[in-house]
Amino acid sequence: MAATARGSLREIRAADVEAAGLAPADAASFFAALRSAAAASSSSSDAAAVWEAVVAAGVLRPEHPHALHQLVYYSVYAAWDRAARGPPPYWFPSPTDCKQTNLGRVMEENGPKLLGSSYKDPISSFNLFHKFSVENQEAYWKLVLKTLSVKFLREPKSILDTSDGSKKGGTWFQGAVLNIAECCLLPWPSQNRTDDSTAIVWRDEGLDDYPVNRMSLKELRTQVMTVANALDTMFQKGDRIAIDMPMTCNAVIVYLAIILGGFVVVSIADSFAPQEIGTRMRVSDAKAIFTQDFIIRGRKKFPLYSRVMEGTSSKAIVIPATGDCIGVTPRDGDISWKDFLSRGVGRPSMYSPVYQSADALINILFSSGTTGDPKAIPWTQLCPIRCGADTWAHLDVRPQDIGCWPTNLGWVMGPIMVFSSFLSGATLALYHGSPLGHGFCKFVQDARVNVLGTVPSLVKSWKTGNLTKGLDWTKIRVLATTGEASDIDDNLWLSSRACYKPIVECCGGTELASSYIQGSLLQPQAFGAFSGASMSTGFVILDEQGNPYPDDLPCAGEVGLFPLYFGASSQLLNADHNKVYFDGMPIYRGRQLRRHGDIIQRTVGGYYIVQGRADDTMNLGGIKTSSVEIERVCNRADEGLLETAAVSIKPAGGGPEQLAILAVLKDRTTPYDANLLKSKFQRAIQRNLNPLFKVSYVKIVPVFPRTASNKLLRRVLRDQLNQELVNRSKL
Ligand SMILES: Nc1ncnc2c1ncn2[C@@H]1O[C@H](COP(=O)(O)OP(=O)(O)OP(=O)(O)O)[C@@H](O)[C@H]1O
């Protein structure tokens, strides 16, 4: 008989608990509490029921060592058959709490009307409601619009019009006129948002023991109008104005002011080198750039203005990183923040927003460049509505919530956070400094953040440094992660810091202004997996011939998005949109599918796992496999590993692709035998993935090449290795 989950727990001995870091005195009571929680589970044969009972009983606490959380989680799920049951869930929606979620409330109110007698409750009817949202875009978007603070000067004539066949993505919100920045700044009674509500909380790095700073909605609006007034003295409507600085209060104020005044923001991440800044300024035809004199990060001061000066000759407006005065001398034609603001003096304190059509350009963003050159992606006023709607539905952000997601306005998450917070009546939490240190983690506690977004590399460094030690993260209600594949053990650590709150996995693209697959609080969540498509998003998974797999079957292949996707791009500034996203894609139900380039797996149980970009797949002995799958297995092959990267190399003399694994070690100073690592990788792959896959090459490197947004650049590793092999064969 298969071992039961309680049985696996029974195999834990007091010595294991002590070895996991509990003092002998605490180990006995922990042990007893664990046994009694497991005994109370609804089914001893179901590991998920046992885990749910253990978490519900609160036996595992955030202050417990991670090794103890690992011991219990991995023991409970030791006999879980992933192939037969899909990824193991660690979080379960509650039948009562689910009715308080944003989607749950809307479903309870409208479910019976829209779905008839098929409607049961938010959890059992979630899939049905999702399908409804894909097939009835008009109805879904009307429901969501009511929940966001979107004020139209002129209401849309229609939500979606598909009569113009040349527009593959359809025409959305035809006839609507609005200013989306204004929508972020207005009191909104249905969200209990008044002028006194807190719009932003923030703290400067280094002042970690001081109270957090607060800015009310009225103060934010006043400052945005002051900046908009000053912008009017320098620019023509429609001018493109760049922002290249950390995501501070001032950056957010400038961002909203540019849009309020009918100009266009060009978002440039603050980590770029001068040449990259120059390219982005040129491609977007930006007239000027807001920047900072320095960047303060990890108690160090890095020059930023000098980088901007080197990258562009356009006019720069220089904001001080600290205090009122800038610490640099502006070059001829550039001006300080103080002088810029004084240009608005004497103008009326109120400001009339510039109202434009829903498809008017407001922001130019750049993709990460994982697959090639970064794309310059124009965002219209529709994109913020999509951002707000997805965050409302999937992260369940509610009025007065406090949301924090360390990022930059140059990455898609920056604008998503600005619009999502302000359109849903939530507070935006900003840390002016490095998110990698203890100071940031303390800010999360002190600012009472209850929705915390992350990227995998951040979680890894918080976990490696045990940076939440002594801090209270239990106010957190929802966690989120995006950017690249997350690590299961790192996410176990993250969720456990907040008493096992759900981590919503988000995967999308800058050009979608959203995630196409995303977790939901109405479905059980599994680490490193997505519980479904985002609301209103439809897609198919294609086989190698471009034929869609049936919707309800486990499979893996390239994703093909339904093209009527609210908020998705319809043009690119530096590439042919049609060529990038549509050419060569199959027709499905009469419409050409939209390319996204990801290979995804649908598991048993209906979860999705991203297996990387189509370019990152490899053919090992005739079997197609993805880098991410191999890395997941290899990452756990040795305690000393920080991370691994799997790429395929082509032997110089031809022949089948070979598997190479590169590794970064936690301790970079002590030498480690690559051959030993190779045999550990080989064993792990054979045991957990495929006995036929052979590891041909292993190399230990100090760091991996990454995009500026920290995504692993496998294509660079692949090129480097192939070059190395060519050189070697020439010797
Ligand atoms: N949670 C996640 N898990 C796995 N992969 C993710 C996740 N989030 C994002 N990704 C990857 O990042 C991609 C989106 O990133 P982004 O829009 O910045 O552009 P990019 O694809 O990295 O850059 P480019 O289009 O220039 O190559 C997704 O398509 C996916 O491959």
Ligand as a Chemical Component Dictionary entry (heavy atoms), coordinates in Angstrom:
data_LIG
# 
_chem_comp.id                   LIG 
_chem_comp.type                 NON-POLYMER 
_chem_comp.pdbx_formal_charge   0 
_chem_comp.three_letter_code    LIG 
# 
loop_
_chem_comp_atom.comp_id 
_chem_comp_atom.atom_id 
_chem_comp_atom.alt_atom_id 
_chem_comp_atom.type_symbol 
_chem_comp_atom.charge 
_chem_comp_atom.model_Cartn_x 
_chem_comp_atom.model_Cartn_y 
_chem_comp_atom.model_Cartn_z 
_chem_comp_atom.pdbx_ordinal 
LIG N1  N1  N 0 6.369  33.926 -13.228 1  
LIG C1  C1  C 0 7.063  33.592 -14.305 2  
LIG N2  N2  N 0 7.504  32.323 -14.479 3  
LIG C2  C2  C 0 8.218  31.982 -15.569 4  
LIG N3  N3  N 0 8.556  32.845 -16.560 5  
LIG C3  C3  C 0 8.140  34.119 -16.461 6  
LIG C4  C4  C 0 7.379  34.557 -15.338 7  
LIG N4  N4  N 0 7.116  35.860 -15.518 8  
LIG C5  C5  C 0 7.658  36.237 -16.684 9  
LIG N5  N5  N 0 8.286  35.204 -17.264 10 
LIG C6  C6  C 0 9.009  35.239 -18.565 11 
LIG O1  O1  O 0 9.229  36.608 -18.958 12 
LIG C7  C7  C 0 8.534  36.917 -20.181 13 
LIG C8  C8  C 0 8.007  38.345 -20.198 14 
LIG O2  O2  O 0 9.023  39.295 -19.996 15 
LIG P1  P1  P 0 9.127  40.722 -20.743 16 
LIG O3  O3  O 0 7.803  41.227 -21.186 17 
LIG O4  O4  O 0 9.934  41.615 -19.869 18 
LIG O5  O5  O 0 9.923  40.511 -22.004 19 
LIG P2  P2  P 0 10.971 39.460 -22.432 20 
LIG O6  O6  O 0 10.192 38.442 -23.152 21 
LIG O7  O7  O 0 11.793 39.024 -21.262 22 
LIG O8  O8  O 0 11.855 40.323 -23.409 23 
LIG P3  P3  P 0 11.866 40.309 -25.003 24 
LIG O9  O9  O 0 10.449 40.297 -25.485 25 
LIG O10 O10 O 0 12.591 41.551 -25.308 26 
LIG O11 O11 O 0 12.635 39.062 -25.319 27 
LIG C9  C9  C 0 7.430  35.867 -20.226 28 
LIG O12 O12 O 0 6.966  35.642 -21.512 29 
LIG C10 C10 C 0 8.115  34.635 -19.617 30 
LIG O13 O13 O 0 8.917  33.964 -20.550 31 
# 
loop_
_chem_comp_bond.comp_id 
_chem_comp_bond.atom_id_1 
_chem_comp_bond.atom_id_2 
_chem_comp_bond.value_order 
_chem_comp_bond.pdbx_ordinal 
LIG N1  C1  SING 1  
LIG C1  N2  SING 2  
LIG C1  C4  DOUB 3  
LIG N2  C2  DOUB 4  
LIG C2  N3  SING 5  
LIG N3  C3  DOUB 6  
LIG C3  C4  SING 7  
LIG C3  N5  SING 8  
LIG C4  N4  SING 9  
LIG N4  C5  DOUB 10 
LIG C5  N5  SING 11 
LIG N5  C6  SING 12 
LIG C6  O1  SING 13 
LIG C6  C10 SING 14 
LIG O1  C7  SING 15 
LIG C7  C8  SING 16 
LIG C7  C9  SING 17 
LIG C8  O2  SING 18 
LIG O2  P1  SING 19 
LIG P1  O3  DOUB 20 
LIG P1  O4  SING 21 
LIG P1  O5  SING 22 
LIG O5  P2  SING 23 
LIG P2  O6  DOUB 24 
LIG P2  O7  SING 25 
LIG P2  O8  SING 26 
LIG O8  P3  SING 27 
LIG P3  O9  DOUB 28 
LIG P3  O10 SING 29 
LIG P3  O11 SING 30 
LIG C9  O12 SING 31 
LIG C9  C10 SING 32 
LIG C10 O13 SING 33 
# 
